[in-house]
Amino acid sequence: MLVEKPGGVPVLAKGAVDAAGQAAEGAASRLIDEAAGRPYLRPAKSPADSGTPPVPQHASGRFAVAPVRSGRAAESGALTYRVEVERGLPYDAAGFARAVDRTLSDPRGWTADPSHRLSRVEGEADFRIVLASPDTVDRLCAPLDTKGRVSCRNGDDVVINAWRWWRGARSYDGDLAAYRNYVVNHETGHFLGFGHVGCPGRGEPAPVMHQQTLGLQGCKANPWPTASELE
C-alpha cells in the first residue's frame, strides 16, 4: 500500500496489509473491531456535509498524509498518530485531520485520563488513523470480514470506513457529528488496549467500547468514554 507524502512522493505505508489481505502471524489476536454490520439504507443528515457526494466502493489505494503546522512538535512522552485519507474520496486529508484532532483532544475523550496523551505528527508515528473506501477497508482489516461496512483497528492501523463516515449508523438517529466522534474514539480505544464491552443497563449511556454501530442493547448512544472506562 502506497502513501503520498505532502510533497507527492509515494512511500510504503507503515503497517499496511497487502492487496491479498495477508495478515502477519498472530494478527487475529491483535485485531479488534465491530464485526459484520447491518445495511444502513438512509444517510444521516449533516449541514456540514450538504452536497457531499456518495462515497465510492473503491478508490485509488493511495493515501495523502494530513500536514501538520510548521514548527509544531510532538508532545514529549505522548503517543503519536498520523492521519491519512485515501485519494479519490470526497474528503480531504486536512479536513479529516481536523475532525480527528477535535475528537481526540476533547476533554470528554480518552485524554481525560492523564495516562492517555496523544499528539499528531506528519512523519513516523506510533499509529495511523486512516479514512478509506469500503474495498480498501476490507483489505486493511483482513482477516476480519468487514464486508465494506464497518471500521477496524488492525495492529498500528486505525481504519475508518468512509461509507460510515458519510452515512453514520442507525443507532445515532441521524446525528452524524456524534457518530464520527464515536467511531474515532472506539477504534482508537482499541489501539489503547480496550476491548469490547456490553451495555451496563437499560437507559444508561453506552460505553464507547460498546459496538454501537451494530446496536445499543437498551443503552443510549454515547460517543465518549464513560467514567468506568477512564478509571
C-alpha positions in Angstrom: 0.0 0.0 0.0 1.5 3.4 -1.0 1.2 6.6 0.9 1.8 10.0 -0.7 3.6 12.5 1.5 2.5 16.1 1.1 5.3 16.6 -1.5 3.7 13.8 -3.6 6.4 11.2 -3.1 4.9 7.7 -2.7 6.3 5.6 0.2 5.3 2.3 1.7 2.6 2.8 4.4 3.7 1.6 7.8 1.7 -1.4 8.9 -0.2 -1.7 5.7 -1.7 -5.1 4.7 -1.1 -6.2 1.1 -3.8 -6.4 -1.5 -4.4 -10.1 -1.0 -5.4 -9.4 2.6 -2.5 -11.4 4.0 -2.0 -10.7 7.7 1.0 -11.2 9.8 1.2 -14.2 12.1 -0.9 -13.5 15.2 -2.9 -10.7 13.6 -6.2 -12.2 14.6 -5.2 -11.7 18.2 -4.3 -8.1 17.6 -7.4 -7.3 15.5 -10.5 -6.0 17.3 -13.4 -4.4 15.6 -17.1 -4.0 15.1 -17.6 -7.3 13.2 -20.1 -7.5 10.3 -22.5 -4.6 10.2 -26.1 -4.5 9.1 -27.1 -2.4 6.0 -28.0 1.2 6.7 -30.3 2.4 4.0 -30.5 6.2 4.6 -27.7 8.7 5.1 -27.6 10.8 8.2 -28.1 14.5 7.5 -25.4 17.0 8.5 -25.4 20.6 7.4 -21.6 20.5 7.2 -21.8 17.7 4.7 -24.6 19.0 2.5 -23.6 18.4 -1.1 -21.0 15.7 -0.2 -21.2 13.1 -3.0 -21.6 9.4 -2.1 -18.6 7.5 -1.1 -17.3 5.2 -3.9 -17.0 1.5 -3.1 -13.4 1.6 -4.5 -10.8 4.4 -4.5 -7.2 4.7 -5.5 -5.5 2.7 -2.8 -3.1 5.6 -2.3 -3.1 7.9 0.7 -2.5 11.6 1.3 -0.9 12.4 4.7 -2.5 15.3 6.5 0.0 18.1 7.0 1.0 19.3 10.5 1.5 23.0 11.1 5.1 24.0 10.6 7.1 24.2 13.8 4.6 22.1 15.7 6.5 19.3 17.6 5.0 16.2 19.2 4.4 16.4 22.9 7.1 14.7 24.9 6.0 11.3 26.1 2.8 11.3 24.1 1.6 8.6 21.7 1.9 9.9 18.2 -0.6 9.4 15.4 -0.6 10.2 11.7 -3.8 11.0 9.7 -4.3 9.8 6.1 -7.1 9.9 3.6 -7.4 7.7 0.6 -7.2 9.6 -2.6 -10.4 9.5 -4.6 -12.7 10.0 -1.7 -14.9 13.2 -1.3 -12.9 14.2 1.8 -9.5 15.9 2.1 -6.8 15.0 4.5 -6.6 18.3 6.3 -10.4 18.4 6.9 -10.5 14.8 8.2 -7.5 15.5 10.4 -9.2 18.5 12.0 -12.2 16.3 12.9 -9.9 13.6 14.3 -7.9 16.2 16.3 -11.1 17.7 17.8 -12.3 14.3 18.9 -9.1 13.1 20.4 -8.3 16.4 22.2 -11.8 16.9 23.6 -11.8 16.9 27.4 -14.6 14.3 27.4 -12.4 11.9 25.4 -9.5 9.5 26.2 -7.2 12.3 27.2 -9.3 12.9 30.3 -7.2 10.1 31.6 -3.7 11.7 32.0 -2.1 8.4 31.0 -3.6 8.8 27.5 -1.6 11.6 25.9 -1.9 11.9 22.1 -0.1 14.1 19.6 -0.5 14.2 15.8 2.6 14.1 13.6 3.3 14.1 9.9 6.1 11.5 9.8 6.8 8.3 11.7 4.1 7.6 14.3 3.0 5.1 16.9 -0.2 4.5 14.9 -2.0 6.0 12.0 -5.7 6.9 11.6 -6.9 6.2 8.0 -10.1 7.2 6.2 -10.5 4.6 3.4 -13.1 3.4 0.9 -15.0 0.2 1.7 -12.8 -2.1 -0.6 -9.6 -0.7 0.9 -11.0 -1.1 4.5 -11.6 -4.8 3.7 -8.0 -5.2 2.6 -6.5 -3.3 5.6 -8.7 -5.0 8.1 -8.2 -8.6 6.9 -8.5 -11.2 8.2 -11.5 -9.6 9.8 -14.5 -9.6 7.4 -15.7 -6.0 7.5 -18.0 -6.5 4.4 -17.2 -2.9 3.4 -19.5 -1.6 6.1 -17.6 -1.2 9.4 -14.3 0.1 10.7 -11.4 -1.6 12.4 -8.2 -1.4 14.3 -5.5 -3.8 12.9 -2.1 -3.6 14.6 -0.9 0.1 14.3 -3.7 1.0 11.8 -7.0 2.6 13.0 -9.1 2.3 9.8 -12.2 4.4 9.5 -14.7 3.3 6.8 -15.6 6.3 4.6 -19.0 4.8 4.0 -19.8 5.1 7.7 -18.1 8.5 7.9 -20.6 9.6 5.3 -23.7 7.7 6.5 -23.3 7.2 10.2 -25.3 4.5 11.9 -28.9 3.9 12.7 -28.2 3.9 16.4 -27.2 7.6 16.2 -30.5 8.6 14.6 -29.1 11.0 12.1 -26.5 12.7 14.5 -23.6 12.3 12.1 -21.2 14.5 14.2 -21.8 12.4 17.3 -21.3 9.2 15.4 -18.0 10.4 14.0 -16.8 11.2 17.5 -17.8 7.7 18.5 -16.1 5.8 15.7 -12.8 7.7 16.2 -12.9 7.1 19.9 -14.0 3.5 19.6 -11.3 2.4 17.2 -8.6 4.5 18.9 -9.7 2.9 22.2 -8.8 -0.5 20.7 -5.3 0.8 19.9 -5.0 2.0 23.5 -5.8 -1.6 24.7 -9.5 -1.6 25.3 -11.8 -4.4 24.2 -15.5 -4.6 23.5 -18.0 -4.3 26.4 -21.7 -4.6 26.6 -24.5 -2.3 27.7 -24.4 -1.9 31.5 -28.1 -1.3 31.9 -31.2 -0.1 30.0 -31.3 3.6 29.7 -27.7 4.1 30.6 -25.1 5.8 28.3 -23.4 3.1 26.2 -19.7 2.7 26.9 -17.7 4.0 23.9 -16.2 0.5 23.6 -19.7 -1.0 23.1 -20.3 -1.9 19.5 -22.8 1.0 19.0 -22.7 0.8 15.2 -24.4 -2.6 15.5 -27.0 -1.6 18.1 -27.4 -0.3 21.6 -28.9 -3.2 23.6 -31.1 -0.8 25.5 -28.4 1.8 26.2 -28.3 5.4 24.9 -25.9 6.4 22.2 -22.8 7.9 23.6 -19.7 8.9 21.7 -17.4 9.4 24.7 -15.6 7.1 27.2 -17.7 6.6 30.3 -16.2 7.2 33.8 -15.7 3.5 34.3 -13.7 3.3 31.0 -11.4 6.2 32.2 -10.7 4.7 35.6 
